[in-house]
């Protein structure tokens, strides 16, 4: 499906906080309208919408639990209606699969319930949500999947989480190959350790942890949400139109 609209429109899952929020704001700064999803943080999502609108762009927040595959058909129907009413169009240009949660647990202590929750959100959800959204992604659009530096290097306690992201990285390459005829480019961005509330805010709030990460990073500091938001916006720009099927790590040179 094609679109004749010149202003780009991005859908970011988990856009009410953290990296999703910063990506939304950076995209708005570049002239992109934004739809964010949230699971429970309605007030946070509304604040992001107001911040985007203050930048002169259109924005909308829709509730979505990316771990509930059965809800996707209803979400797509709601999205189609919102596209017509709020944006006067039928398609989105960019999909950023960002929503997720962390898990720090030794391999021998990871439970099946923890594992299944990660699968539902980080892999199964990404797989089937993207599938459900394909009819409303414009030809020539972009899909960007958020992974992690932990899929390249290993740190004890992240086996299950990193494995899910590794699966997403493989999926990215297959999507790039299969969606090529529609000129949809699909890439992965893999952030390093970022000072957000992710994982209980350990990188942001624990001086010992952040000091260690900075000491192992070529650029000498931990990452900030702004670093990743800017990188996501750049990867979705027309300047990066020939980048496809790639994993781009945004970690400041950690553990090189």
Backbone as JSON, one array per atom type, in Angstrom:
{
  "sequence": "XXXXXXXXXXXXXXXXXXXXXXXXXXXXXXXXXXXXXXXXXXXXXXXXXXXXXXXXXXXXXXXXXXXXXXXXXXXXXXXXXXXXXXXXXXXXXXXXXXXXXXXXXXXXXXXXXXXXXXXXXXXXXXXXXXXXXXXXXXXXXXXXXXXXXXXXXXXXXXXXXXXXXXXXXXXXXXXXXXXXXXXXXXXXXXXXXXXXXXXXXXXXXXXXXXXXXXXXXXXXXXXXXXXXXXXXXXXXXXXXXXXXXXXXXXXXXXXX",
  "N": [[0.86, -1.2, 0.0], [0.58, 2.2, -0.83], [1.43, 5.64, -0.06], [0.46, 9.06, -0.39], [1.16, 11.11, 1.13], [3.31, 13.67, 2.33], [4.47, 14.33, 4.79], [6.1, 12.37, 7.19], [5.06, 9.53, 9.12], [5.37, 7.92, 12.15], [5.14, 4.92, 14.05], [5.63, 4.0, 17.31], [6.25, 1.5, 19.5], [5.77, 1.16, 23.01], [6.25, 3.85, 23.69], [5.92, 5.69, 25.73], [7.8, 6.19, 27.64], [11.31, 6.18, 28.6], [13.57, 4.94, 26.12], [11.83, 4.86, 23.94], [10.25, 7.13, 24.28], [12.18, 9.18, 23.96], [12.96, 8.69, 21.34], [10.58, 9.3, 20.01], [10.38, 12.07, 20.49], [12.69, 13.03, 19.23], [12.15, 12.31, 16.58], [9.93, 13.93, 16.13], [11.19, 16.41, 16.24], [12.47, 16.3, 13.83], [10.44, 16.64, 12.06], [8.52, 14.67, 11.87], [5.37, 13.11, 12.28], [3.89, 11.36, 15.05], [2.82, 8.28, 16.43], [2.41, 6.78, 19.49], [2.59, 3.83, 21.53], [1.33, 2.51, 24.61], [1.3, 0.56, 27.61], [0.38, 0.67, 30.31], [0.92, 3.18, 31.31], [-0.82, 5.68, 31.08], [-0.94, 8.46, 31.71], [1.74, 9.23, 31.42], [2.05, 8.71, 28.71], [0.24, 10.55, 27.63], [1.54, 12.89, 28.29], [3.8, 12.74, 26.64], [2.58, 12.96, 24.15], [1.62, 15.59, 24.34], [4.07, 16.94, 24.46], [5.12, 16.4, 21.93], [3.22, 17.64, 20.33], [3.68, 20.24, 21.11], [5.94, 20.76, 19.71], [5.0, 21.22, 17.27], [4.06, 19.09, 15.78], [1.82, 16.41, 14.86], [0.31, 14.04, 17.07], [-0.42, 10.94, 18.76], [-1.6, 8.68, 21.25], [-1.96, 5.27, 21.8], [-3.35, 2.48, 23.47], [-1.66, -0.57, 24.02], [-0.81, -3.89, 24.56], [1.96, -5.52, 23.96], [2.54, -8.11, 24.48], [0.24, -9.53, 24.27], [-0.97, -11.29, 21.98], [-3.47, -11.86, 20.93], [-4.82, -9.49, 20.97], [-4.08, -7.99, 18.81], [-5.44, -7.77, 16.33], [-7.65, -6.17, 16.98], [-6.27, -3.89, 17.77], [-5.07, -3.06, 15.37], [-7.35, -2.41, 13.9], [-8.27, -0.25, 15.45], [-6.11, 1.45, 15.05], [-6.28, 1.93, 12.28], [-8.66, 3.43, 12.18], [-7.87, 5.65, 13.68], [-5.83, 6.67, 12.09], [-7.28, 7.62, 9.88], [-8.99, 9.55, 11.06], [-7.39, 11.26, 12.7], [-5.02, 11.75, 11.29], [-5.63, 11.81, 8.61], [-5.04, 9.85, 6.65], [-4.02, 6.59, 5.36], [-1.92, 4.97, 6.01], [1.12, 4.16, 7.84], [4.54, 5.27, 7.98], [6.82, 4.46, 9.33], [7.76, 1.86, 11.54], [8.63, 1.24, 14.79], [9.76, -1.2, 16.72], [9.87, -1.24, 19.87], [8.92, -1.65, 22.5], [9.23, -3.25, 25.68], [10.57, -5.28, 28.4], [12.98, -5.78, 31.01], [15.1, -8.46, 32.25], [16.99, -9.66, 34.82], [18.57, -12.38, 35.72], [20.21, -15.26, 36.89], [21.13, -17.97, 34.71], [20.56, -20.53, 35.77], [18.56, -20.0, 37.54], [16.46, -18.89, 36.19], [13.05, -18.82, 35.53], [10.39, -20.74, 33.97], [8.13, -19.21, 33.61], [9.15, -16.58, 33.63], [10.75, -16.74, 31.35], [8.82, -17.27, 29.36], [7.35, -14.9, 29.46], [9.18, -13.08, 28.46], [9.52, -14.1, 25.86], [6.92, -13.68, 24.8], [6.69, -10.88, 24.73], [9.12, -9.81, 23.64], [9.83, -11.33, 21.39], [7.8, -13.1, 20.13], [5.71, -11.25, 20.2], [6.84, -9.08, 18.72], [7.19, -10.37, 16.25], [4.52, -11.13, 15.43], [3.06, -8.76, 15.73], [4.29, -7.06, 13.89], [3.7, -8.51, 11.58], [0.88, -8.23, 11.61], [0.67, -5.51, 11.18], [1.65, -5.02, 8.66], [-0.11, -4.52, 6.42], [-0.73, -1.82, 6.82], [1.6, -0.44, 6.67], [3.41, 1.74, 4.71], [4.46, 1.23, 1.32], [7.92, 1.34, 0.68], [8.52, 2.09, 3.22], [9.82, 1.93, 6.63], [11.1, -0.39, 9.01], [12.18, -0.69, 12.27], [13.82, -2.55, 14.57], [14.36, -2.9, 18.03], [17.14, -3.99, 19.69], [19.77, -5.24, 21.7], [22.98, -4.52, 23.11], [23.82, -6.71, 24.49], [23.36, -8.92, 22.97], [25.59, -9.23, 21.49], [27.9, -9.22, 23.2], [28.58, -11.0, 26.25], [27.1, -11.0, 29.45], [26.83, -12.2, 32.67], [23.65, -13.28, 33.83], [21.88, -12.33, 31.98], [21.01, -14.12, 30.09], [18.48, -15.14, 29.11], [17.07, -12.8, 28.34], [18.86, -11.65, 26.45], [18.92, -13.68, 24.56], [16.38, -13.55, 23.42], [16.55, -11.13, 22.09], [18.57, -11.74, 20.32], [17.19, -13.47, 18.66], [15.4, -11.67, 17.51], [17.18, -10.16, 16.02], [17.97, -11.96, 14.03], [15.46, -12.35, 12.84], [15.11, -9.79, 11.8], [16.85, -9.7, 9.57], [15.64, -11.58, 7.91], [13.14, -10.38, 7.51], [13.96, -8.1, 6.11], [14.81, -9.27, 3.73], [12.44, -10.49, 2.79], [10.61, -8.42, 2.6], [11.66, -6.76, 0.79], [10.66, -6.54, -1.94], [8.61, -4.7, -1.56], [9.99, -2.5, -1.02], [10.53, -1.93, 1.63], [12.64, -1.18, 4.17], [14.44, -2.87, 6.68], [15.85, -2.82, 9.81], [18.05, -3.3, 12.67], [18.54, -1.72, 15.78], [20.9, -1.69, 18.32], [21.11, -0.85, 21.43], [23.56, 0.03, 23.91], [24.37, -0.06, 27.41], [22.14, 2.06, 28.99], [21.25, 5.04, 30.68], [18.47, 4.84, 32.03], [15.17, 4.15, 33.42], [14.98, 1.5, 32.96], [15.19, -1.95, 33.8], [15.0, -1.47, 36.5], [16.42, 0.85, 36.82], [19.17, 0.55, 37.18], [21.56, 1.2, 35.78], [21.37, 3.94, 35.65], [21.14, 4.75, 38.34], [22.93, 3.41, 40.03], [26.03, 4.0, 41.11], [28.35, 2.47, 41.1], [27.89, 0.53, 39.13], [27.44, 2.18, 36.84], [29.9, 3.44, 36.74], [31.64, 1.29, 36.19], [30.7, 0.55, 33.63], [31.25, 2.88, 32.17], [34.04, 2.81, 32.32], [34.63, 0.73, 30.63], [33.92, 1.59, 28.18], [34.64, 3.03, 25.08], [34.21, 5.75, 24.57], [34.01, 6.72, 27.1], [31.83, 7.07, 28.94], [28.51, 6.36, 30.25], [25.63, 5.54, 28.24], [23.05, 7.85, 27.26], [19.48, 8.42, 27.2], [18.93, 10.28, 25.18], [20.99, 9.83, 23.37], [20.24, 7.47, 22.1], [17.68, 8.03, 21.14], [18.29, 9.98, 19.23], [19.82, 8.45, 17.49], [17.95, 6.57, 16.56], [16.16, 8.26, 15.2], [17.88, 9.16, 13.21], [18.43, 6.79, 11.81], [16.0, 6.31, 10.65], [15.8, 8.29, 8.84], [15.84, 9.78, 5.52], [18.43, 9.89, 4.67], [19.56, 7.49, 5.39], [18.56, 5.59, 3.71], [19.58, 3.48, 2.14], [20.52, 1.61, 3.83], [20.01, -1.57, 4.99], [18.71, -4.5, 6.48], [20.55, -4.62, 8.55], [22.49, -4.66, 11.6], [22.89, -2.22, 13.89], [24.93, -1.1, 16.33], [24.59, 0.94, 19.1], [26.44, 2.0, 21.34], [28.54, 3.45, 22.26], [31.02, 2.31, 21.94], [31.39, 0.05, 23.63], [33.05, -2.56, 25.34], [34.88, -3.36, 23.29]],
  "CA": [[0.0, 0.0, 0.0], [1.38, 3.41, -0.93], [0.85, 6.85, 0.52], [0.83, 10.28, -1.11], [1.43, 12.11, 2.15], [4.72, 14.02, 2.39], [4.91, 14.23, 6.18], [6.25, 10.99, 7.64], [4.34, 9.15, 10.34], [6.02, 6.79, 12.81], [4.5, 4.24, 15.17], [6.65, 3.52, 18.23], [5.68, 0.76, 20.63], [6.43, 1.52, 24.26], [6.76, 5.21, 23.5], [5.54, 6.61, 26.81], [8.92, 6.39, 28.57], [12.6, 5.63, 28.2], [14.1, 5.14, 24.77], [10.74, 5.13, 23.03], [9.88, 8.54, 24.44], [13.2, 10.03, 23.35], [12.87, 8.51, 19.89], [9.42, 10.05, 19.54], [10.68, 13.5, 20.52], [13.67, 13.31, 18.18], [11.47, 12.24, 15.3], [9.13, 15.14, 16.02], [12.11, 17.5, 15.91], [12.82, 16.17, 12.41], [9.27, 16.88, 11.24], [7.72, 13.45, 11.74], [4.25, 12.89, 13.19], [4.2, 10.15, 15.83], [1.88, 7.53, 17.25], [3.09, 5.94, 20.46], [1.73, 2.93, 22.29], [1.65, 2.35, 26.01], [0.55, -0.55, 28.2], [-0.32, 1.09, 31.53], [1.25, 4.56, 31.68], [-1.63, 6.61, 30.3], [-0.55, 9.85, 31.96], [3.04, 9.43, 30.78], [1.83, 8.75, 27.26], [-0.4, 11.82, 27.31], [2.57, 13.92, 28.39], [4.62, 12.65, 25.43], [1.76, 13.53, 23.07], [1.64, 17.05, 24.48], [5.42, 17.42, 24.12], [5.25, 16.35, 20.47], [2.37, 18.7, 19.77], [4.35, 21.52, 21.37], [6.96, 20.91, 18.67], [4.31, 21.51, 16.02], [3.73, 17.86, 15.06], [0.64, 15.69, 15.33], [0.68, 12.86, 17.86], [-1.52, 10.17, 19.34], [-1.2, 7.54, 22.08], [-2.9, 4.15, 21.79], [-2.98, 1.42, 24.39], [-1.32, -1.85, 23.4], [0.03, -4.85, 25.28], [2.61, -6.27, 22.89], [2.6, -9.5, 24.87], [-1.09, -10.13, 24.09], [-1.12, -11.42, 20.53], [-4.89, -11.89, 20.58], [-5.34, -8.12, 20.9], [-3.49, -7.25, 17.7], [-6.44, -7.44, 15.3], [-8.39, -5.01, 17.47], [-5.38, -2.73, 17.75], [-4.93, -2.6, 13.99], [-8.6, -1.74, 13.55], [-8.25, 1.05, 16.13], [-5.11, 2.26, 14.38], [-6.83, 2.37, 10.99], [-9.61, 4.5, 12.43], [-7.12, 6.82, 14.12], [-5.13, 7.21, 10.92], [-8.24, 8.38, 9.08], [-9.56, 10.68, 11.78], [-6.39, 12.18, 13.25], [-3.94, 12.07, 10.36], [-6.13, 11.93, 7.25], [-4.27, 8.96, 5.79], [-4.31, 5.17, 5.55], [-0.72, 4.2, 6.3], [2.25, 4.71, 8.56], [5.8, 5.12, 7.25], [7.85, 3.82, 10.14], [7.39, 1.07, 12.72], [9.74, 1.0, 15.71], [9.41, -2.21, 17.72], [10.69, -0.84, 21.01], [8.36, -2.0, 23.81], [9.82, -4.43, 26.31], [10.98, -5.23, 29.8], [14.22, -6.49, 31.23], [15.18, -9.52, 33.25], [18.33, -10.03, 35.26], [18.46, -13.6, 36.52], [21.15, -16.29, 36.45], [20.55, -19.01, 33.87], [20.05, -21.66, 36.55], [17.43, -19.55, 38.34], [15.41, -18.35, 35.33], [11.87, -19.69, 35.54], [9.67, -20.85, 32.71], [7.22, -18.06, 33.52], [9.97, -15.43, 33.21], [11.15, -16.98, 29.97], [7.65, -17.12, 28.49], [6.99, -13.48, 29.4], [10.12, -12.45, 27.53], [9.17, -14.55, 24.51], [5.67, -13.04, 24.37], [6.87, -9.44, 24.47], [10.29, -9.44, 22.86], [9.98, -12.04, 20.13], [6.5, -13.44, 19.54], [4.98, -10.0, 20.0], [7.44, -8.36, 17.6], [6.92, -11.13, 15.03], [3.13, -11.1, 14.99], [2.59, -7.38, 15.58], [4.79, -6.6, 12.6], [2.87, -9.19, 10.59], [-0.45, -7.62, 11.6], [0.75, -4.12, 10.74], [2.16, -4.89, 7.29], [-1.03, -3.85, 5.49], [-0.81, -0.38, 7.04], [2.93, 0.16, 6.49], [3.51, 2.18, 3.33], [5.58, 0.78, 0.5], [9.04, 2.25, 0.85], [8.63, 2.47, 4.62], [10.93, 1.41, 7.43], [10.88, -1.08, 10.27], [13.38, -0.71, 13.1], [13.67, -3.39, 15.76], [15.3, -2.55, 19.08], [17.8, -5.15, 20.3], [20.62, -4.89, 22.83], [24.39, -4.89, 22.99], [24.01, -8.01, 25.14], [23.32, -9.97, 21.96], [26.96, -9.36, 20.96], [28.79, -9.62, 24.29], [27.86, -11.75, 27.28], [27.23, -10.62, 30.85], [26.02, -13.15, 33.44], [22.37, -12.82, 34.31], [21.04, -11.82, 30.9], [20.92, -15.15, 29.05], [17.15, -15.22, 28.51], [16.77, -11.53, 27.68], [19.7, -11.49, 25.26], [18.53, -14.68, 23.57], [15.22, -13.03, 22.71], [17.01, -10.08, 21.19], [19.28, -12.41, 19.25], [16.16, -13.96, 17.74], [14.89, -10.51, 16.77], [18.19, -9.76, 15.04], [17.83, -12.88, 12.9], [14.19, -12.0, 12.2], [15.31, -8.55, 11.05], [17.44, -10.01, 8.27], [14.62, -12.25, 7.09], [12.15, -9.38, 7.1], [14.57, -7.26, 5.07], [14.8, -10.03, 2.48], [11.09, -10.79, 2.3], [9.87, -7.19, 2.35], [12.37, -6.01, -0.24], [9.83, -6.18, -3.09], [7.81, -3.53, -1.22], [10.97, -1.44, -0.71], [10.53, -1.66, 3.07], [13.93, -1.48, 4.77], [14.3, -3.37, 8.06], [17.14, -2.84, 10.5], [18.08, -3.43, 14.12], [19.44, -0.89, 16.57], [21.26, -2.4, 19.54], [21.69, 0.06, 22.42], [24.33, -0.48, 25.03], [23.8, 0.3, 28.71], [21.62, 3.41, 28.93], [20.8, 5.54, 31.98], [17.03, 5.01, 32.09], [14.58, 3.36, 34.5], [14.95, 0.1, 32.51], [15.87, -2.85, 34.73], [15.04, -0.87, 37.83], [17.27, 2.04, 36.84], [20.47, 0.22, 37.75], [22.62, 1.96, 35.12], [21.19, 5.36, 35.98], [21.16, 5.07, 39.76], [24.0, 2.71, 40.75], [27.29, 4.62, 40.71], [29.34, 1.42, 40.84], [27.57, -0.05, 37.82], [27.69, 3.15, 35.78], [31.35, 3.65, 36.67], [32.24, 0.16, 35.47], [30.33, 0.64, 32.21], [32.03, 3.98, 31.59], [35.44, 2.4, 32.21], [34.75, -0.24, 29.55], [33.38, 2.21, 26.97], [35.68, 3.82, 24.43], [33.91, 7.18, 24.71], [34.24, 7.08, 28.49], [30.65, 7.38, 29.74], [27.34, 5.54, 29.94], [24.75, 6.15, 27.28], [21.88, 8.58, 27.71], [18.35, 8.2, 26.29], [19.06, 11.18, 24.04], [21.9, 9.21, 22.4], [19.53, 6.45, 21.33], [16.61, 8.7, 20.42], [18.89, 10.61, 18.06], [20.24, 7.4, 16.56], [16.75, 6.02, 15.92], [15.68, 9.24, 14.22], [18.81, 9.17, 12.09], [18.28, 5.56, 11.03], [14.75, 6.39, 9.92], [15.85, 9.42, 7.91], [16.11, 9.43, 4.13], [19.88, 9.74, 4.49], [19.92, 6.09, 5.65], [17.63, 4.8, 2.9], [20.22, 2.33, 1.53], [20.9, 0.7, 4.9], [18.92, -2.55, 5.07], [19.1, -5.8, 7.01], [21.76, -4.43, 9.33], [22.48, -4.45, 13.05], [23.69, -1.05, 14.24], [25.06, -1.0, 17.78], [24.77, 2.31, 19.62], [26.91, 1.71, 22.7], [29.72, 4.27, 22.57], [32.24, 1.51, 21.9], [31.51, -0.77, 24.87], [33.6, -3.91, 25.26], [35.39, -3.56, 21.93]],
  "C": [[0.89, 1.24, 0.0], [0.68, 4.58, -0.27], [1.32, 8.05, -0.28], [1.17, 11.4, -0.15], [2.92, 12.4, 2.23], [5.26, 13.95, 3.81], [4.98, 12.77, 6.6], [5.48, 10.77, 8.94], [4.97, 7.88, 10.9], [5.14, 6.24, 13.91], [5.6, 3.63, 16.04], [5.97, 2.78, 19.37], [6.48, 1.09, 21.89], [7.01, 2.92, 24.22], [6.46, 6.18, 24.62], [6.7, 6.93, 27.74], [10.2, 5.89, 27.92], [13.0, 5.94, 26.78], [13.0, 5.45, 23.77], [10.31, 6.59, 23.08], [10.9, 9.44, 23.74], [13.21, 9.9, 21.84], [11.71, 9.32, 19.33], [9.72, 11.54, 19.48], [11.7, 13.88, 19.44], [13.04, 13.26, 16.8], [10.6, 13.47, 15.08], [10.0, 16.34, 15.66], [12.5, 17.5, 14.44], [11.6, 16.28, 11.49], [8.36, 15.69, 11.03], [6.56, 13.48, 12.73], [4.43, 11.53, 13.85], [2.96, 9.59, 16.52], [2.7, 6.68, 18.2], [2.09, 4.97, 21.07], [2.23, 2.87, 23.73], [0.83, 1.19, 26.54], [-0.25, -0.1, 29.41], [-0.1, 2.56, 31.88], [0.5, 5.59, 30.86], [-1.18, 8.05, 30.48], [0.8, 10.17, 31.34], [2.89, 9.56, 29.28], [1.21, 10.08, 26.84], [0.6, 12.97, 27.36], [3.48, 13.92, 27.17], [3.86, 13.25, 24.25], [1.78, 15.05, 23.14], [3.0, 17.62, 24.09], [5.64, 17.42, 22.61], [4.43, 17.45, 19.83], [2.98, 20.07, 19.99], [5.45, 21.8, 20.36], [6.33, 21.14, 17.29], [3.96, 20.29, 15.2], [2.45, 17.26, 15.63], [1.08, 14.42, 16.05], [-0.56, 12.22, 18.43], [-0.93, 9.04, 20.16], [-2.31, 6.51, 22.07], [-2.42, 3.08, 22.75], [-2.74, 0.12, 23.65], [-0.45, -2.65, 24.36], [0.67, -5.74, 24.23], [2.79, -7.74, 23.23], [1.29, -10.24, 24.69], [-1.4, -10.2, 22.6], [-2.57, -11.37, 20.1], [-5.49, -10.49, 20.43], [-4.93, -7.39, 19.63], [-4.51, -6.88, 16.62], [-7.26, -6.22, 15.71], [-7.55, -3.75, 17.45], [-5.24, -2.18, 16.34], [-6.2, -1.89, 13.53], [-8.67, -0.35, 14.19], [-7.26, 2.0, 15.45], [-5.63, 2.79, 13.05], [-7.8, 3.53, 11.17], [-8.89, 5.79, 12.84], [-6.36, 7.47, 12.97], [-6.07, 8.09, 10.09], [-8.68, 9.66, 9.78], [-8.51, 11.72, 12.16], [-5.37, 12.64, 12.21], [-4.39, 12.17, 8.91], [-5.38, 11.07, 6.25], [-4.57, 7.51, 6.14], [-3.11, 4.38, 6.03], [0.21, 4.94, 7.25], [3.5, 4.5, 7.71], [6.82, 4.31, 8.01], [7.23, 3.04, 11.29], [8.65, 0.84, 13.53], [9.26, 0.03, 16.78], [10.33, -2.03, 18.93], [10.22, -1.39, 22.34], [9.03, -3.25, 24.37], [10.12, -4.22, 27.77], [12.23, -6.07, 29.96], [14.07, -7.64, 32.22], [16.64, -9.77, 33.56], [18.19, -11.21, 36.2], [19.48, -14.61, 36.0], [20.43, -17.37, 35.65], [19.89, -20.1, 34.71], [18.84, -21.28, 37.39], [16.28, -19.01, 37.51], [14.25, -19.32, 35.26], [11.22, -19.73, 34.16], [8.72, -19.66, 32.53], [7.97, -16.8, 33.08], [10.35, -15.55, 31.74], [9.98, -16.73, 29.02], [7.23, -15.66, 28.36], [7.91, -12.73, 28.44], [9.81, -12.83, 26.09], [7.96, -13.77, 23.98], [5.89, -11.59, 23.97], [7.97, -9.19, 23.45], [10.43, -10.16, 21.53], [8.64, -12.35, 19.46], [5.69, -12.18, 19.27], [5.51, -9.21, 18.82], [7.08, -9.05, 16.28], [5.48, -10.9, 14.55], [2.53, -9.7, 14.93], [3.05, -6.82, 14.24], [3.97, -7.22, 11.47], [1.5, -8.52, 10.46], [-0.45, -6.22, 11.01], [1.19, -3.97, 9.29], [1.18, -4.22, 6.34], [-1.13, -2.34, 5.67], [0.56, 0.29, 7.05], [3.08, 0.5, 5.01], [4.65, 1.49, 2.61], [6.68, 1.82, 0.57], [9.24, 2.7, 2.28], [9.8, 1.81, 5.32], [10.4, 0.67, 8.65], [12.2, -1.09, 11.01], [13.1, -1.48, 14.37], [14.74, -3.04, 16.78], [15.82, -3.83, 19.73], [18.61, -4.67, 21.5], [22.06, -5.27, 22.53], [24.67, -6.26, 23.57], [23.85, -9.18, 24.17], [24.68, -10.18, 21.3], [27.94, -9.83, 22.02], [27.95, -10.23, 25.4], [28.16, -11.2, 28.67], [26.32, -11.53, 31.65], [24.72, -12.52, 33.94], [21.41, -12.38, 33.23], [20.82, -12.84, 29.79], [19.57, -15.15, 28.36], [16.82, -13.95, 27.73], [17.55, -11.38, 26.39], [19.33, -12.48, 24.17], [17.33, -14.21, 22.76], [15.64, -11.98, 21.68], [17.83, -10.66, 20.05], [18.31, -12.95, 18.21], [15.61, -12.82, 16.89], [15.9, -10.06, 15.71], [18.17, -10.67, 13.82], [16.56, -12.57, 12.12], [14.35, -10.76, 11.33], [15.87, -8.84, 9.66], [16.44, -10.7, 7.35], [13.55, -11.29, 6.62], [12.7, -8.49, 5.99], [14.55, -7.97, 3.72], [13.39, -10.18, 1.92], [10.28, -9.53, 1.97], [10.54, -6.31, 1.3], [11.52, -5.63, -1.44], [8.91, -4.98, -2.83], [8.69, -2.33, -0.87], [10.9, -1.01, 0.75], [11.87, -2.11, 3.63], [13.73, -1.85, 6.24], [15.68, -3.48, 8.68], [16.95, -3.05, 11.99], [18.98, -2.36, 14.7], [19.65, -1.59, 17.9], [21.9, -1.43, 20.53], [22.57, -0.68, 23.41], [23.62, -0.12, 26.33], [23.42, 1.78, 28.71], [21.05, 3.8, 30.29], [19.31, 5.88, 31.93], [16.51, 4.24, 33.3], [14.48, 1.88, 34.14], [15.74, -0.77, 33.49], [15.98, -2.28, 36.13], [15.94, 0.33, 37.95], [18.68, 1.8, 37.31], [21.6, 1.01, 37.1], [22.56, 3.43, 35.51], [21.52, 5.66, 37.42], [22.3, 4.44, 40.56], [25.35, 3.22, 40.27], [28.36, 3.58, 40.39], [29.13, 0.81, 39.46], [27.89, 0.93, 36.7], [29.18, 3.45, 35.63], [32.06, 2.54, 35.93], [31.95, 0.25, 33.98], [31.14, 1.73, 31.53], [33.48, 3.58, 31.38], [35.68, 1.43, 31.06], [34.26, 0.31, 28.2], [34.4, 3.17, 26.37], [35.45, 5.32, 24.59], [33.81, 7.62, 26.16], [33.03, 7.46, 29.33], [29.56, 6.36, 29.43], [26.47, 6.28, 28.94], [23.58, 6.85, 27.93], [20.73, 8.32, 26.72], [18.44, 9.06, 25.03], [19.98, 10.6, 22.96], [21.14, 8.24, 21.5], [18.38, 7.07, 20.55], [17.13, 9.35, 19.14], [19.29, 9.58, 17.02], [19.05, 6.79, 15.84], [16.23, 6.98, 14.86], [16.59, 9.28, 12.99], [18.63, 7.95, 11.19], [16.99, 5.56, 10.22], [14.73, 7.52, 8.9], [16.14, 8.93, 6.5], [17.59, 9.26, 3.85], [20.34, 8.3, 4.65], [19.08, 5.13, 4.81], [18.26, 3.54, 2.31], [20.76, 1.35, 2.56], [19.75, -0.27, 5.12], [19.47, -3.87, 5.58], [20.31, -5.76, 7.92], [21.48, -4.31, 10.83], [23.41, -3.3, 13.35], [23.74, -0.95, 15.75], [25.36, 0.43, 18.16], [25.15, 2.19, 21.08], [28.16, 2.49, 23.06], [31.04, 3.52, 22.5], [32.46, 0.71, 23.16], [32.1, -2.14, 24.53], [34.08, -4.24, 23.85], [36.52, -4.6, 21.91]]
}
